[in-house]
Amino acid sequence: MTKPFSFHLIATDGSARAGEVETAHGRIATPAFMPVGTQATVKAITTDDVARTGADILLANTYHLMLRPGPERVAALGGLHRFMNWNKPILTDSGGFQVMSLSQLRKLDERAVTFRSHLDGTMYELSPERAIEIQRLLGADISMQLDECLRLPAKREEIKRAMQLSLRWAERSKRAFEGAKPGYALFGIVQGGDDPELRVESARALVGMDFQGYAIGGLAVGEPQAVMLAMIDIVAPELPTDRPRYLMGVGTPDDLIEAVWRGVDMFDCVMPTRNGRHGLAFTRHGPVNLKNARHADDPRPLDERSSDPATRTYSRAYLHHLVKANEALGGMLLTQVNLAYYQSLMRGAREAIAAGTFMAYRDATKQGWDAGDIPPR
């Protein structure tokens, strides 16, 4: 029998939290980073290799899968887990951000958003109810409410309008999700831009609706890191301690460490995979640009102490050659390197929280980045 969806807090260190999320397809150790598998694939890496990096969960996107291949088709083929050969948990974004950022022509009203596909111009309608229906057809362990996400900076009146619409859509999303099977969950999304009062209003209203988890949305959309962290400082204390907290679309390794310190449990971002495909590796020494000529004759691996085979096995010279020659293998290896680093960063955070040494871990990690990549011998 499938266990109910649940979140168990294992340890805290200040505001930082280590825990476990139980879903229909298994457990997620938190803090957790979710690789982004937008179109039922994490670009340039197999699901088996994603699992080997240490990922417990990945993210897919309602908007893209709605357009292609279609949620009804995925459901007929056995659901998203079988379709992409991933037997661990999946979270699906509701598609609201992509509707706002990718569609060429869109119209938003109280009922729904209508838009033209960025692929072929076909007109679609996405309502809160349809967004939930799509995510249930896909079989996502964690679904997200439909919301309206604005880019910052924006006028307060516009931020307030979008936040209040998102709250009304949250209520409709929750009603549409009623009757879900055990092990599956719906998260509400806190909006409010960079306005503290609107953020608190959004968070309190969502908590009153009693979601199984809460996301902080509408950040990493053009604002400085200091603004993002200030909003987390304001929102996190408003959220219940017995539910997971998910910071959407974030971010750099530094963003993750700072957000964990502020009580965030879950993250997703295209940064490790996108940068890997463009020749940038994330390591404990900071970012390493494999396009640079200084790597051409360097026989050392990126990090001989890494637990990831690609990180400790392939030479910098070889990775540089692959990147400069535009070989697909370069992007594949660096994607694995980066996802493995993000997972090791989260694993280290979990261990430090459990030991009560997260501040020391945070400082040591930042010192490693600040010291920079080890120079050639």
N, C-alpha and C positions, 0 to 999 in steps of 0.2 A: 504494500500500500504506500502511495506517495505521501511523504511527510508534508505538513503545512509549511508555507513560506514563513521563515522566522529569521530574526537577527539576534545573535547572542554576543554580548559584550564580554570579552575575555580579560582585558587589562586596559588601564588608562595611565597616562603619564602627563600631568597637566591636562590640557584639552585633547591631546592626542589619544586615539582609541585604536585598539586591536580587537578584532572580533571575527565572527563567522556568520555568513548568510547561508541559510538552507533554502534550496530551490528544488523544483521538480527534477532537474538534471544534475544535482550535486551541490556541493558546498563551495563557497567562495571565501577564502581567507582575506580579511581586510586589515589595513588599507590595501586596495586592489587597483591595479591598472588594467583597463580593458583595451586590447588591441582593436583597431577599427576595421571591421569587415563590411564596409558599406554595402556592397553589392553581392553579399554572400561569399565574399572572399577577402581575406587580408592580403593586400596586394604584394605579389612577389614572394609569397611564402605559403607552404601547405599548412593545413590545419594540424597535421601531425607535428610539424616543426613549431607551430605556434604553441602547442601543448608542451613541447619539450623546453621552450623558454621559461615555463613556469606559470603560464597564464591559466587562471581558473575560469575565466569568462571572457567573451568577446562581444562586440557591438555590431549590429547590422542596422540598416536604415529603411524605415517605412516608405519614405518618398521614392527612393531609387528602386526598391523591390516592387512597389506598386506599379511603376512604369515598365519595369522589365525585370524578371519574366512575368510578373503578376502574382498576387498573393493566392488567388484561387488555384493557379497552376502549381505553386509550391505546396499548397495543402494537398492537392491531388497526388503529388509525388512523395507524400509522407511527412511534410513539414520541413522547416528550415534546417533542423539538426541533421536529418537524414540527407537532405538535398546537398549540404555542404560538408558532410562527413565530419561533424563536430558533435561529440556526445556530452559536452559540458554545457553549463548555462550560457544563455544568450540574452542580452538586453537589446531592445529595439528602440531607437529614437523615433519619436512620433512623426517626424518629417516637417514640422513647422519651420525650423530654421532653413531647411533646403528650399521650401516653398518661397520663403521670403528672399533668399539669396540667389537662387538659380533660375527660377521661372521668369520668362521674358514678359509675360503679361499676366497680371493677377488682379483679382478683385476680392476684397475682404469685407464681409458683413457679419452680422451677429450669428447667422446660421452656419456659415462655412467660408472657406476660401476657395475660389475657383481660379484656375491657372492653366497656362499652356505648358506642355512638356518641353523641357529644354532639348529633348531628343528629336522630336518630330512635329512639335506644334499642336499635338492633340490636346483638346480641352479636358480637364479633370476637375472634380470637386472633392475637396477633403474637409469633412466635418469632424467634430470630436468623435461622433459615433462611428464614422467610417474609419478613422484612424485606429480606434480600438478594434474594430472588426478585422482590419488588415493584420494587426499585430497578433490577434488570436488565431487567424488563419496561418500565419507564419509559425506560430507555436512558441513565441518568445517567453522565456521564464519571467522576465521583467519587462513590462510595457510602460510607456510614458504617455501622460496626458498630451493632447494637442494644445499648443500654446502659441502665442505670437511673440517672436523674438526680435527686438530692435537692435540695430547697430548704434553704438555710442560714438560721439556725443549725440544726444537728442533732447528736444525740449521737454520740460517736466510734464506739460499737458499731454504730450504724445506718449511719454512713458507711463503716465497714470492710466490713460485710455487702454493701452495695450495690456497693462497689468490687470486691470479690472476685467477686460475681456477674457484674459487667460484664466482668471478665477471662475468666471461663468462657464468657460469651456472645461475647467477642471471638474465642476459639478456634473456636467453632462458626461464627461469621460468616465467618471466613477460610476454613474448609473449604468452606462453601457458595459462596464466591466463586471457588473454583478453576475453571479453564477459561474465565475471562473473556477476551474478545477483546483484542488489543493496543490500547493507548491508554486503557484503562479501569483505574480504581484503586479500592482499598478502604483507608480510613483507620481506624486504631484510635483510641479515645477515652480519654484519661487522666482518671480520676476520683480521688476521695479527699478531696473537700470542702475544708475549710480546714486539714487536718491534713498537715503537711510529710512525715512518715514515710509516710503512706498514699499521698500523691502520688508520692513517689519509688518506692515499691513498685509502684504501678500503671504508671508510666512504664517502669521497667526490665523488667517482665514483658511489656509490649506490644512494646518494642524487640526482645526475645527472639523474639517471634512474626514479626518482619520484615514489617511493613506498609509500603505504598508512601507513606504519609504519616501524620502523627499530629496529632490534635486535642486541645486542652485543653478539657474539658467541665466542667459543673457549677459555672461561675462566672457572675457577673452574675445571681445568683439570690437576692439579698437581702443579700449581704455588702458591706462598704465597699470603695471602690476600692483602698485600701491593702492589704487582704487579698488581693484579686484580683491585684494586682501582685506581692505577695510570693509567691504561688503560682506565677506565671509565672517569677519569678526562680529558684525551686526546680526547676521542671519543665524549662525550656528547656535547661539544660546536660545533662540526662539524654537528650535526644533527638538522633538522628544529624544531623549537619550537612548530609547529602546528601538529606534528605527534607523536604518542605514541612511547616510547622507552622501549624495553624489554631486560632484562639481563637474558640470558638463563642458566638454570641449577643451579641457585644460590638462597638460600644457607642457612647459619646459620641466626638466628635472628640478630646478629651483622652485618653480610654481608648485610642484607636487609636494616637496618637502615642507614648504611654508604652509600649504593648505592642510597637510596632515597635522602639523603642529596646532592648527586651529580647529581640529576636530572633524575633518572630512574623511570619508571612508572609501569612496570610489571615484575613479577618474577614467576619462577616455580622451584621446587626442590622436590626430593623424601625424603629429610631429615625428615620432620615431620612424615610422614607415616611409613617409614622404621624404624626409631628409636622407634616409638610407638610400633611397632610389636616386638621390642626387649627390651621393658621394660623401655625406657627412656622417661620421660615427659619433655616438655618445659613449663616453667611457668615464671611469672614476677619475681620470685626469682632466675631464672636461671634453668639449667637442673637438674632434680631429677631422680636418678637411682633407680627404684622400685625393682631392684634385691637385693639391700643392706639390710642386716638383720636388720638394725636400724628401718626399717619401719614395722617390723612384728607385733609390739604391739601398733602402732600409730593410734588412732581413728580419727585423723583429716583428712579433705579432702586436696587435693593438694593446693587449694586456695579458701577459703570461700568467697572471693570477686569476683570471676569470674562470668561472665554471662552465662558460659557454665554449664549445669546441671551435666555432668560427672565430671567436674573439682571440683565442690563445693559439690557434693553429696556423692560419693564413698570414703570410708576411705582409707588411705594409707595402712593400714593393709590388707584390702581386695584386693587392687590392687597388693600389694606384693604377696599375696597368689596366685592370678590368674597367675601372671608372673612366679612364682616359680613352679607352678603346670602345666605350659605350656597349660593353658586353653585358647581357642580361644578368649573368652570374654575379657581377659586382653589386647590383641593386639587391639581388636575392640574399647575398651574404651579409651585406650591411643592414638590411632589414632585420635579419636574425640577430645580428650583433646588437642593434638598438633595442629591439624588443626584449632581448635577454638582459640588457642593462637596466631597462625600466623595471623589469620584474625583480632583479636583484636589489634595486633601490627600495622597492616596496617590501621585499622580504627582510632586508636590513631594518627597515622602519618597524615592521611587526616585532622583530626580535628585540629591538631597542625599547619599544614601548613595554613589552612584557618584562624586560629587565629594569625598567625605570630609568633608562639612560638615553632617552630620545634626544635631549638637548645636546649631549655630547656627540651622539651620532650625527645630528644635524650639523654641528660645528665642524666635525672632522670631514664630513662629506663636502661641505663648502670649501674647506681648506684644500682638499684634493683638487677641486675644480679651479680654485684661485691659483694654485701652484702651476697649473697648466700641464700640457703634455710633456712627458719626459723627453729631453733633448737627445738627438742621436749621439752614440758613443764615438 
